Amino acid sequence: MAQRPVVVGIDSSTQSTKAAVVAAEDGALLAVGRAPHTVTGEGGARESDPEEWWSALGRALADGLRQAAVPPAAVTGIAVAGQQHGLVTLDPAGRPLRPALLWNDTRSAPQAGALTEALGGPDAWLARTGSVPVAAVTAAKWQWLQEYEPALAARTAAVRLPHDFLTERLTGAAVTDPGDASGTGWYDPAKSDYDPGILALLGLDPALLPAVAPTGGTRAGTLTRAAAEALGLPAGIPVAAGTGDNMAAAVGLGLGTAGLLDHPVVSLGTSGTVFAATRTRATSPGVSGFAATDGGHLPLGCTLNCTLAVDRIATLLGLDREAAAPGDGLVLLPYLDGERTPDLPHATGLLTGLRHATTPQALLGAAYEGAVFTVLRALDDVLAACGLDPADPAVRDRPLRLVGGGARGRAWTETVRRLSGRPLVVPAATELVALGAAALAAAAATGDDPVAQARAWGTGEGETLPALPRDTATWDRIARVLDRADPLLAG
């Protein structure tokens, strides 16, 4: 019997690579291969060797194909979704000159502030790129590199994002997509092109940058003979331009110009992200005005401290992560690694409200509440950037799509329900970034719309949890503390 065709979606994240082997016909997830990454750095530094991403891609792919019992000849398309913003610098042979600066490396916060002022302030950046620079964006990292490692910056023959680096290894083509490009700080989503004035400000030669494909599902090229030999696949397999991880998650949920619009998503992972697919171009200083990979817009808020920070509190207390109770008058702002939204790169954690009767369980619950509050306040900013009023009952009653590792945890889910007062849709699929990448791979192979493909597969469908009464007392208590603590948190 003939083997049915499959596509492979690669999720190259901060901590690991996942390779989803997906039946091209119906979207069935046949297997997910995995391989870890190493992240190094102390203080604000966060770095990884891009060569490790490439070797992890090969190991994860082999693991996925083995689990699925799929022969290499059955693979009909590949796409990579990668962690956003990271700065990869290459020599003329395409080899990394140094470890990549990752999105959560906060050393470039001073450069972000200086760039904001150099162009004329936040409004100038919003008009040209849709986003105000923060430490995460690639432009700030390039500026940091020029200031602290000028000799290496001068030797750089190519500048890539993490997913661009992997796509180029697969195809030999220097290609990115509008979604991931919009997180660099030098791309103009309104003109669908790099901004020459910002590149001049950065001293960055546009010849060092990849071409921008029309969408992430555009065919970037085909698998080269060298890549095919390294991965154990046939040469010539179509490879999509791919995209950033958040854009791929939106595709996996079926959100975009061919699907649902203005439906908010909360993703609870190492970081917490909130976004919505919309036709409205966002120009809000608290929101990243990203492009979606399908030509629409994806305004996004991102918090650095989410599941990793709460897990750290649980470890310090010697508790299981599910052993949480409501905060009982406590406020814990778990800004253990600085923060991005709000823009507090040098912040540390803050705890107030301790009493003799305080229990470890309540303290852990306060960590959940602080993290969820920060994510949901960013969500209000995103909705406003979509032209919606977050206080409008018609908007506030819309279901949230809850995804990421935290969506599988009872304490996370119940805290989001309690503080948001919204119904939640929890998709059954757990690998939405990889599934979104798989839909992009299918588009590269067939020319179909990737969002429509994901909707046909049903990857965004799941259980609906009814709304709980909104816990306004806890919300207001955290808001009061955060407003008073702003000078302390600025560091």
C-alpha positions as CSV (number, residue, x, y, z in Angstrom):
1,M,0.0,0.0,0.0
2,A,1.3,3.5,-0.9
3,Q,2.5,5.7,2.0
4,R,0.3,8.7,2.3
5,P,2.2,12.0,1.9
6,V,3.3,14.0,5.0
7,V,4.6,17.5,5.6
8,V,7.0,18.5,8.4
9,G,6.6,21.6,10.6
10,I,9.7,22.6,12.5
11,D,9.3,24.6,15.8
12,S,12.8,25.9,16.7
13,S,12.2,27.5,20.0
14,T,14.4,29.0,22.7
15,Q,14.9,25.7,24.6
16,S,14.4,23.0,22.0
17,T,13.4,21.9,18.4
18,K,10.3,20.0,17.7
19,A,9.5,18.4,14.3
20,A,5.8,17.7,13.7
21,V,5.1,15.0,11.1
22,V,1.6,15.7,9.8
23,A,-0.5,13.9,7.3
24,A,-0.9,16.3,4.4
25,E,-4.4,15.2,3.6
26,D,-6.2,15.6,6.9
27,G,-3.7,17.3,9.3
28,A,-3.4,14.3,11.6
29,L,-0.4,14.7,13.9
30,L,1.5,11.4,13.4
31,A,4.4,12.2,15.6
32,V,6.6,14.9,17.2
33,G,10.3,14.5,17.4
34,R,12.3,16.5,19.9
35,A,15.8,17.7,20.6
36,P,17.1,20.2,23.2
37,H,19.1,23.4,22.8
38,T,21.6,24.9,25.2
39,V,21.1,28.5,26.3
40,T,24.1,30.2,28.0
41,G,24.6,33.6,29.7
42,E,24.4,35.2,33.1
43,G,22.7,38.4,34.1
44,G,21.0,39.8,31.1
45,A,22.9,37.7,28.6
46,R,21.1,34.9,26.7
47,E,22.9,33.2,23.8
48,S,22.8,30.0,21.8
49,D,25.0,28.4,19.0
50,P,23.0,28.4,15.7
51,E,24.9,25.3,14.7
52,E,23.2,23.5,17.6
53,W,19.8,24.5,16.1
54,W,20.8,22.9,12.9
55,S,21.9,19.7,14.5
56,A,18.8,19.7,16.7
57,L,16.6,20.0,13.6
58,G,18.2,16.9,12.2
59,R,17.8,14.9,15.4
60,A,14.2,16.0,15.9
61,L,13.3,15.2,12.3
62,A,14.8,11.8,12.5
63,D,13.0,11.1,15.8
64,G,9.7,12.3,14.3
65,L,10.0,10.1,11.2
66,R,11.0,7.1,13.3
67,Q,8.1,7.5,15.6
68,A,5.6,7.9,12.7
69,A,7.1,5.0,10.8
70,V,7.2,7.3,7.8
71,P,9.7,6.8,5.0
72,P,11.7,9.9,3.9
73,A,10.2,9.7,0.4
74,A,6.7,10.5,1.9
75,V,7.8,14.0,2.9
76,T,6.3,16.5,0.5
77,G,7.1,19.8,2.2
78,I,9.0,21.4,5.1
79,A,8.7,24.8,6.9
80,V,10.5,26.3,9.9
81,A,9.0,28.5,12.6
82,G,11.6,30.0,14.9
83,Q,12.0,32.1,18.0
84,Q,11.7,35.7,17.0
85,H,14.2,38.6,17.1
86,G,17.4,36.6,17.6
87,L,20.5,38.1,15.9
88,V,22.5,35.6,13.9
89,T,25.7,36.9,12.3
90,L,27.4,34.8,9.5
91,D,30.8,34.8,7.7
92,P,31.0,34.6,3.9
93,A,30.7,30.8,4.1
94,G,27.4,31.0,6.0
95,R,29.0,29.9,9.3
96,P,28.1,31.7,12.6
97,L,30.7,34.2,13.8
98,R,29.5,34.0,17.4
99,P,26.6,32.6,19.4
100,A,23.2,34.2,18.5
101,L,21.9,36.9,20.7
102,L,18.4,35.6,21.7
103,W,15.2,37.5,22.0
104,N,15.3,37.4,25.9
105,D,18.9,38.9,26.1
106,T,18.2,42.2,27.8
107,R,21.8,43.7,27.5
108,S,20.6,45.7,24.5
109,A,18.0,47.7,26.5
110,P,20.2,50.9,26.5
111,Q,20.6,50.6,22.8
112,A,16.8,50.3,22.3
113,G,16.3,53.5,24.3
114,A,19.0,55.4,22.3
115,L,17.6,54.2,19.0
116,T,14.1,55.3,20.0
117,E,15.4,58.9,20.6
118,A,17.7,58.9,17.6
119,L,14.8,58.5,15.2
120,G,12.6,61.1,16.9
121,G,10.8,59.2,19.7
122,P,8.2,56.5,19.9
123,D,5.7,58.0,17.4
124,A,8.4,58.0,14.7
125,W,9.0,54.3,15.2
126,L,5.3,53.5,15.3
127,A,4.7,55.3,12.0
128,R,7.6,53.5,10.3
129,T,7.7,50.0,11.8
130,G,4.6,49.7,14.0
131,S,6.7,49.0,17.1
132,V,8.9,51.0,19.5
133,P,12.3,49.4,20.1
134,V,12.8,47.3,23.2
135,A,15.7,45.1,24.2
136,A,14.2,42.1,22.4
137,V,14.2,43.5,18.9
138,T,17.0,42.7,16.5
139,A,17.8,46.3,15.7
140,A,18.8,46.9,19.3
141,K,20.9,43.7,19.4
142,W,22.7,44.8,16.2
143,Q,23.4,48.2,17.7
144,W,24.8,46.4,20.9
145,L,27.1,44.3,18.8
146,Q,28.5,47.3,16.9
147,E,29.2,49.0,20.2
148,Y,30.7,46.1,22.2
149,E,32.1,43.8,19.4
150,P,32.8,46.3,16.5
151,A,35.5,44.1,14.9
152,L,33.0,41.2,14.7
153,A,30.2,43.4,13.4
154,A,32.6,44.7,10.7
155,R,33.3,41.1,9.6
156,T,29.7,40.1,9.3
157,A,28.8,39.0,5.8
158,A,25.1,38.2,6.5
159,V,22.5,39.0,9.2
160,R,19.7,36.4,9.8
161,L,16.9,35.7,12.2
162,P,16.9,32.2,13.7
163,H,14.3,30.8,11.3
164,D,16.0,32.5,8.3
165,F,19.3,30.7,9.3
166,L,17.6,27.3,9.2
167,T,15.7,27.9,6.0
168,E,18.9,29.0,4.3
169,R,20.6,25.8,5.5
170,L,17.7,23.8,4.0
171,T,17.5,25.6,0.6
172,G,20.7,27.7,0.1
173,A,18.3,30.7,-0.3
174,A,18.5,33.8,1.8
175,V,14.8,34.3,2.4
176,T,12.6,35.6,5.3
177,D,8.9,36.4,5.6
178,P,6.9,39.5,6.5
179,G,5.9,38.1,9.9
180,D,9.3,37.4,11.3
181,A,10.9,40.4,9.5
182,S,8.4,42.7,11.3
183,G,10.1,41.9,14.6
184,T,13.5,43.1,13.5
185,G,12.9,46.9,14.0
186,W,14.1,47.7,10.4
187,Y,11.0,46.4,8.5
188,D,8.0,48.6,7.5
189,P,4.8,46.4,7.4
190,A,2.9,49.2,5.6
191,K,5.4,49.1,2.7
192,S,6.2,45.4,3.0
193,D,9.9,46.2,2.8
194,Y,13.0,47.2,4.8
195,D,13.2,50.8,5.9
196,P,16.3,52.3,4.3
197,G,16.4,55.2,6.7
198,I,16.5,52.9,9.7
199,L,19.1,50.7,8.1
200,A,21.2,53.8,7.6
201,L,20.7,54.8,11.2
202,L,21.9,51.3,12.2
203,G,24.8,51.3,9.8
204,L,23.4,48.1,8.4
205,D,24.0,47.3,4.7
206,P,20.8,46.0,3.2
207,A,22.9,43.5,1.1
208,L,23.5,41.6,4.4
209,L,19.8,40.9,4.8
210,P,17.6,38.1,3.3
211,A,14.9,38.8,0.7
212,V,11.4,39.1,2.0
213,A,9.0,36.5,0.5
214,P,5.3,37.6,0.0
215,T,4.1,35.2,2.7
216,G,5.5,32.5,5.0
217,G,3.9,29.9,2.9
218,T,5.7,31.1,-0.3
219,R,8.1,28.5,-1.6
220,A,11.6,29.7,-0.6
221,G,13.3,26.9,-2.6
222,T,13.8,23.2,-2.4
223,L,15.9,21.0,-0.2
224,T,19.5,21.1,-1.4
225,R,21.5,18.0,-2.0
226,A,23.8,18.8,0.9
227,A,20.9,19.4,3.3
228,A,19.1,16.2,2.0
229,E,22.2,14.1,2.7
230,A,22.5,15.7,6.2
231,L,18.9,15.0,7.0
232,G,18.4,11.7,5.3
233,L,15.7,13.1,2.9
234,P,15.4,13.2,-0.9
235,A,16.7,16.4,-2.5
236,G,14.2,18.7,-4.1
237,I,11.4,18.7,-1.4
238,P,9.6,22.1,-1.4
239,V,10.6,24.3,1.6
240,A,8.4,27.3,2.7
241,A,9.8,30.7,3.6
242,G,8.6,29.9,7.2
243,T,8.0,32.5,9.9
244,G,8.3,33.4,13.6
245,D,6.9,31.3,16.3
246,N,4.0,33.6,17.2
247,M,3.0,34.0,13.6
248,A,3.1,30.2,13.1
249,A,0.9,29.7,16.2
250,A,-1.7,32.1,14.6
251,V,-1.7,30.0,11.5
252,G,-2.0,26.8,13.5
253,L,-5.1,28.3,15.2
254,G,-6.6,29.2,11.8
255,L,-6.4,32.9,12.5
256,G,-5.8,35.3,9.6
257,T,-7.3,36.9,6.6
258,A,-8.6,33.5,5.5
259,G,-10.0,32.7,8.9
260,L,-11.0,34.2,12.3
261,L,-10.1,37.9,12.9
262,D,-9.8,39.9,16.1
263,H,-10.0,36.7,18.2
264,P,-7.6,37.1,21.1
265,V,-5.0,34.5,22.0
266,V,-3.1,34.1,25.2
267,S,-0.1,31.8,25.0
268,L,1.4,30.7,28.3
269,G,5.0,29.4,27.8
270,T,8.5,30.4,29.0
271,S,7.2,33.8,28.0
272,G,3.6,34.9,28.0
273,T,2.3,36.3,24.7
274,V,-1.0,37.8,23.6
275,F,-2.0,38.5,20.0
276,A,-4.9,38.8,17.6
277,A,-5.1,38.4,13.9
278,T,-6.6,41.6,12.4
279,R,-6.8,43.8,9.3
280,T,-6.0,46.8,11.5
281,R,-2.4,48.0,11.6
282,A,-1.5,48.6,15.2
283,T,0.3,51.8,16.2
284,S,0.4,51.6,20.0
285,P,3.6,52.1,22.0
286,G,2.8,49.2,24.3
287,V,2.3,46.7,21.5
288,S,4.5,45.2,18.9
289,G,2.8,46.0,15.6
290,F,3.9,42.8,13.8
291,A,2.8,41.6,10.4
292,A,1.1,38.3,10.1
293,T,2.7,35.7,7.9
294,D,-0.3,35.7,5.5
295,G,-0.3,39.4,4.7
296,G,-2.5,40.6,7.6
297,H,-1.5,42.1,11.0
298,L,-0.6,40.4,14.3
299,P,-0.4,43.0,17.1
300,L,1.3,41.3,20.0
301,G,2.3,41.9,23.6
302,C,5.0,39.8,25.2
303,T,5.9,39.2,28.9
304,L,9.3,37.7,29.7
305,N,8.1,36.1,33.0
306,C,5.5,33.5,32.7
307,T,5.6,29.7,33.3
308,L,9.4,29.7,34.0
309,A,9.1,32.4,36.7
310,V,6.1,30.8,38.4
311,D,7.9,27.4,38.3
312,R,10.9,29.1,40.0
313,I,8.7,30.3,42.8
314,A,7.2,26.8,43.2
315,T,10.8,25.4,43.4
316,L,11.8,28.0,46.0
317,L,8.8,27.0,48.1
318,G,9.3,23.3,47.6
319,L,5.8,23.0,46.2
320,D,4.3,21.2,43.2
321,R,3.3,23.8,40.6
322,E,-0.4,22.8,41.0
323,A,-0.3,23.3,44.8
324,A,-1.5,26.9,44.6
325,A,-4.3,28.8,46.4
326,P,-5.7,32.3,45.8
327,G,-3.2,35.0,46.8
328,D,-5.1,36.1,49.9
329,G,-4.1,39.7,49.9
330,L,-0.6,39.1,48.6
331,V,0.9,40.7,45.5
332,L,3.9,39.1,43.8
333,L,5.1,40.6,40.6
334,P,7.4,37.8,39.3
335,Y,9.7,40.0,37.1
336,L,12.7,37.7,37.7
337,D,14.3,38.4,34.4
338,G,13.3,42.1,33.9
339,E,10.2,42.6,31.8
340,R,9.2,43.4,28.3
341,T,5.5,44.4,28.6
342,P,5.6,46.6,30.5
343,D,9.1,47.7,29.3
344,L,11.1,47.2,32.5
345,P,14.3,45.4,31.4
346,H,16.1,45.9,34.7
347,A,13.2,45.1,37.0
348,T,13.3,42.4,39.7
349,G,10.5,40.6,41.5
350,L,8.4,42.4,44.0
351,L,6.4,40.9,46.9
352,T,4.1,42.7,49.3
353,G,1.3,41.8,51.7
354,L,3.0,39.1,53.7
355,R,1.5,38.2,57.1
356,H,2.2,35.6,59.8
357,A,-0.8,33.7,58.5
358,T,0.5,33.6,54.9
359,T,0.8,30.1,53.5
360,P,3.3,28.8,50.9
361,Q,0.3,27.9,48.7
362,A,-1.1,31.4,48.8
363,L,2.4,32.8,48.0
364,L,2.6,30.5,44.9
365,G,-1.0,31.5,44.0
366,A,0.1,35.2,44.1
367,A,2.9,34.4,41.6
368,Y,0.3,33.0,39.2
369,E,-1.9,36.0,39.7
370,G,1.0,38.4,39.1
371,A,2.0,36.7,35.9
372,V,-1.6,36.4,34.6
373,F,-2.4,40.0,35.5
374,T,0.7,41.1,33.4
375,V,-0.4,39.0,30.4
376,L,-4.0,40.1,30.6
377,R,-3.1,43.8,30.9
378,A,-1.0,43.4,27.8
379,L,-4.1,41.8,26.1
380,D,-6.1,44.9,26.8
381,D,-3.3,46.9,25.0
382,V,-3.5,44.5,22.0
383,L,-7.3,44.8,21.8
384,A,-7.1,48.6,21.9
385,A,-4.5,48.4,19.1
386,C,-7.0,46.5,17.0
387,G,-9.4,49.4,17.4
388,L,-11.5,47.6,20.0
389,D,-12.5,48.9,23.5
390,P,-11.4,46.3,26.1
391,A,-14.1,47.6,28.5
392,D,-16.9,47.0,26.0
393,P,-18.9,44.0,27.2
394,A,-19.2,42.7,23.6
395,V,-15.4,42.6,23.5
396,R,-14.8,41.5,27.1
397,D,-17.1,38.6,26.7
398,R,-15.3,37.1,23.6
399,P,-13.6,33.8,24.4
400,L,-9.9,33.7,24.8
401,R,-7.9,31.0,23.0
402,L,-5.5,29.7,25.6
403,V,-2.5,27.9,24.3
404,G,1.1,26.9,25.4
405,G,2.3,24.7,28.1
406,G,0.4,26.6,30.8
407,A,-2.9,25.9,29.1
408,R,-2.5,22.3,30.3
409,G,-2.2,23.3,33.9
410,R,-5.1,23.6,36.2
411,A,-3.7,26.4,38.3
412,W,-2.9,28.5,35.1
413,T,-6.3,27.8,33.5
414,E,-8.3,28.7,36.6
415,T,-6.2,31.9,37.3
416,V,-6.8,33.1,33.8
417,R,-10.6,32.3,34.1
418,R,-10.8,34.1,37.4
419,L,-8.9,37.2,36.5
420,S,-10.3,37.6,33.0
421,G,-13.9,36.7,33.5
422,R,-13.9,35.3,30.0
423,P,-14.8,31.9,28.5
424,L,-11.7,30.0,27.3
425,V,-11.2,27.9,24.3
426,V,-8.4,25.4,24.9
427,P,-7.4,23.7,21.6
428,A,-6.9,20.0,21.7
429,A,-3.7,20.3,19.7
430,T,-0.6,21.0,21.8
431,E,2.0,21.8,19.2
432,L,0.4,24.8,17.4
433,V,3.6,26.4,16.4
434,A,4.8,23.2,14.7
435,L,1.3,22.6,13.2
436,G,1.3,26.1,11.8
437,A,4.7,25.5,10.3
438,A,3.3,22.3,8.8
439,A,0.4,24.3,7.2
440,L,3.0,26.6,5.7
441,A,4.9,23.5,4.4
442,A,1.7,22.3,2.8
443,A,1.2,25.7,1.2
444,A,4.7,25.6,-0.3
445,A,3.9,22.2,-1.8
446,T,0.4,22.9,-3.1
447,G,0.1,26.7,-3.4
448,D,-3.0,26.7,-1.1
449,D,-3.6,29.3,1.6
450,P,-2.0,28.0,4.9
451,V,-4.6,29.6,7.2
452,A,-7.4,27.9,5.2
453,Q,-5.4,24.7,5.3
454,A,-5.1,24.8,9.1
455,R,-8.8,25.6,9.5
456,A,-9.6,22.6,7.2
457,W,-7.4,20.4,9.4
458,G,-9.2,21.7,12.5
459,T,-6.0,22.2,14.5
460,G,-7.4,25.2,16.4
461,E,-10.5,23.4,17.7
462,G,-10.9,22.3,21.3
463,E,-12.8,22.5,24.6
464,T,-14.7,25.6,25.7
465,L,-14.6,26.4,29.4
466,P,-17.4,28.7,30.6
467,A,-16.6,32.1,32.1
468,L,-16.2,32.5,35.9
469,P,-17.2,35.7,37.7
470,R,-14.3,38.2,37.3
471,D,-12.1,38.6,40.4
472,T,-12.0,42.4,40.3
473,A,-10.7,42.6,43.9
474,T,-7.5,40.8,43.1
475,W,-7.1,42.6,39.8
476,D,-7.5,46.0,41.4
477,R,-5.1,45.1,44.2
478,I,-2.3,44.1,41.8
479,A,-3.0,47.2,39.7
480,R,-2.6,49.5,42.7
481,V,0.7,47.9,43.7
482,L,2.1,48.0,40.2
483,D,1.2,51.7,39.7
484,R,2.9,52.6,43.0
485,A,5.9,50.4,42.3
486,D,6.8,51.8,38.9
487,P,9.9,53.8,40.1
488,L,11.2,50.8,42.1
489,L,10.7,48.4,39.2
490,A,12.5,50.6,36.7
491,G,15.8,49.5,38.4
